[in-house]
Amino acid sequence: MTEETPQKPRGQRVFFALWPDDETRRAILEAAAPLVPASGGTPVNAENLHLTLRFIGNADAGLMMRLRRGAEQVRGKPFSFELDRCGFWPQPQVLWLGCSSTPPELLRLVVGLNTALGTEGVLVETRPFRPHVTLARHASHAPGTDSIEPISWRAGSFSLLASESQEDGVRYRVLDTWQLDKR
């Protein structure tokens, strides 16, 4: 009897997200400064801050082509929204910033992306969309407040990102970006 060697997943780990501009990223970091230490968590690297629209997972070349074709089909206009609350999920020990009310434009973008990906044969996401920016992982408790000074975020595009493991941790790299105002 021979023991099989586990197969390493092929392709790269990818997801669609809103990627903040420098000003928005600075505002998120400023809001996070007192919250992360109070949660006991490990801060997310500043360059990795994002708002996930749709997690995909491992993608080979064929799936990457379908993801890009699907993203090309997405229609939308730029929109603004506010991150105005802080939250903590005990499982998976995550401290986050989110919206007290999900803006309809953001929901339309997510539904449009899921619909377009579905036409390309990508499984439709069935979990509820919970817009958030992860501030810290391995957090042990809520920071003691759920309100923050609202952070305005102008979304004019969405991106496909790759998650890449490096010696000093995971880094996210933008692979492609689609403008919302081009149609």
C-alpha positions in Angstrom: 0.0 0.0 0.0 1.4 3.4 -1.0 0.6 6.7 0.7 -0.6 9.4 -1.6 1.1 12.8 -1.4 -1.5 15.6 -0.9 -2.0 17.6 -4.0 -1.1 21.3 -3.6 -4.0 23.5 -5.0 -3.2 24.9 -8.4 -3.5 28.5 -9.5 -3.6 31.4 -7.2 -6.0 32.5 -4.4 -8.1 35.4 -5.7 -11.0 37.6 -4.8 -12.8 40.7 -6.0 -12.7 43.8 -3.8 -13.0 47.5 -3.5 -9.5 48.8 -3.0 -9.3 52.1 -1.1 -7.4 55.2 -2.4 -4.6 56.6 -0.2 -6.9 59.1 1.6 -9.4 56.4 2.5 -6.7 54.0 3.6 -5.2 56.7 5.9 -8.7 57.4 7.4 -9.2 53.6 8.0 -5.7 53.4 9.7 -6.5 56.4 11.9 -9.8 54.8 13.0 -8.1 51.5 13.6 -5.3 53.0 15.8 -7.1 52.8 19.1 -9.4 49.9 18.2 -6.9 47.2 17.3 -4.8 47.3 20.5 -8.1 47.4 22.5 -9.2 44.2 20.7 -6.0 42.2 21.5 -5.7 41.4 17.8 -3.0 41.4 15.2 -3.4 44.4 12.8 -3.9 43.7 9.1 -1.0 45.2 7.1 -2.0 48.7 5.9 -1.4 47.8 2.2 -3.8 44.9 2.5 -6.9 46.9 3.7 -9.8 46.3 1.3 -13.6 45.5 1.2 -14.2 42.1 -0.3 -17.0 41.9 -2.9 -16.6 38.2 -3.7 -14.1 35.6 -2.5 -13.2 33.1 -5.2 -10.4 30.9 -3.8 -7.9 29.0 -5.9 -8.2 29.8 -9.6 -6.4 28.2 -12.4 -5.8 29.8 -15.8 -9.2 28.8 -17.2 -11.1 30.1 -14.2 -9.1 33.4 -14.3 -10.2 33.9 -17.9 -13.9 33.3 -16.9 -13.5 35.7 -13.9 -12.1 38.5 -16.1 -14.9 37.9 -18.7 -17.5 38.1 -16.0 -16.0 41.3 -14.5 -16.2 42.9 -18.0 -20.0 42.4 -18.0 -20.5 44.3 -14.7 -22.3 47.7 -15.2 -22.4 50.4 -12.6 -21.8 54.0 -11.7 -19.3 55.3 -9.1 -20.8 55.7 -5.7 -19.9 56.8 -2.2 -20.6 55.1 1.1 -19.6 55.4 4.7 -17.8 53.1 7.1 -19.4 54.2 10.4 -19.3 51.3 12.8 -16.8 48.9 14.3 -17.6 45.2 15.0 -16.1 42.0 16.3 -16.8 38.5 15.2 -15.8 36.0 17.9 -15.5 33.3 15.2 -13.2 33.9 13.2 -11.8 36.4 15.8 -12.0 39.4 13.5 -12.2 43.1 14.3 -13.8 45.1 11.4 -15.2 48.4 10.2 -18.4 48.3 8.3 -21.6 50.2 7.3 -24.5 50.5 9.7 -26.7 50.3 6.5 -25.4 48.7 3.3 -25.8 51.2 0.5 -28.0 50.0 -2.4 -25.3 50.9 -5.0 -22.9 48.5 -3.2 -25.5 45.8 -3.1 -26.2 46.3 -6.9 -22.4 46.0 -7.6 -22.2 42.7 -5.6 -25.4 41.3 -7.2 -24.2 42.4 -10.7 -20.8 40.8 -10.1 -22.3 37.5 -8.9 -24.8 37.4 -11.8 -22.0 38.1 -14.4 -19.8 35.4 -12.8 -22.7 33.0 -12.9 -23.0 33.5 -16.6 -19.4 32.4 -16.9 -20.1 29.2 -14.9 -18.7 30.4 -11.6 -20.8 29.1 -8.7 -23.1 31.7 -7.3 -22.3 33.0 -3.8 -25.2 32.1 -1.4 -23.9 33.5 1.8 -25.2 37.0 2.8 -23.0 39.9 1.8 -21.6 41.6 4.9 -19.5 44.6 3.8 -16.5 45.1 6.0 -12.9 46.0 6.2 -10.9 43.6 8.4 -8.7 45.6 10.8 -7.3 42.8 12.9 -7.2 39.0 13.1 -6.9 36.8 16.2 -8.8 39.5 18.2 -9.9 38.2 21.5 -12.7 40.7 22.2 -14.6 43.8 21.0 -12.8 47.1 21.6 -15.5 48.5 23.8 -17.2 50.7 21.3 -19.0 50.1 18.0 -19.2 53.7 16.8 -16.5 55.5 14.9 -16.2 58.8 13.1 -17.7 58.0 9.7 -15.2 57.4 6.9 -16.3 58.3 3.4 -15.3 56.0 0.6 -15.7 56.8 -3.0 -15.9 53.7 -5.1 -15.1 54.3 -8.8 -13.8 50.8 -9.6 -13.5 47.2 -8.4 -10.5 44.9 -8.6 -9.5 41.3 -8.9 -6.7 40.6 -6.3 -4.4 37.8 -5.6 -3.4 36.7 -2.1 0.3 35.8 -2.0 2.1 34.3 0.9 5.5 35.9 1.6 8.0 35.4 4.4 6.6 38.3 6.4 2.9 37.3 5.8 0.3 37.5 3.2 0.2 40.4 0.7 -2.6 41.3 -1.7 -1.7 42.3 -5.3 -4.1 43.9 -7.7 -4.3 41.8 -10.9 -7.0 43.8 -12.8 -9.3 46.8 -12.2 -12.6 47.6 -13.8 -13.9 51.2 -13.8 -17.6 51.7 -12.9 -18.1 54.8 -15.0 -17.0 53.4 -18.4 -20.5 52.4 -19.4 
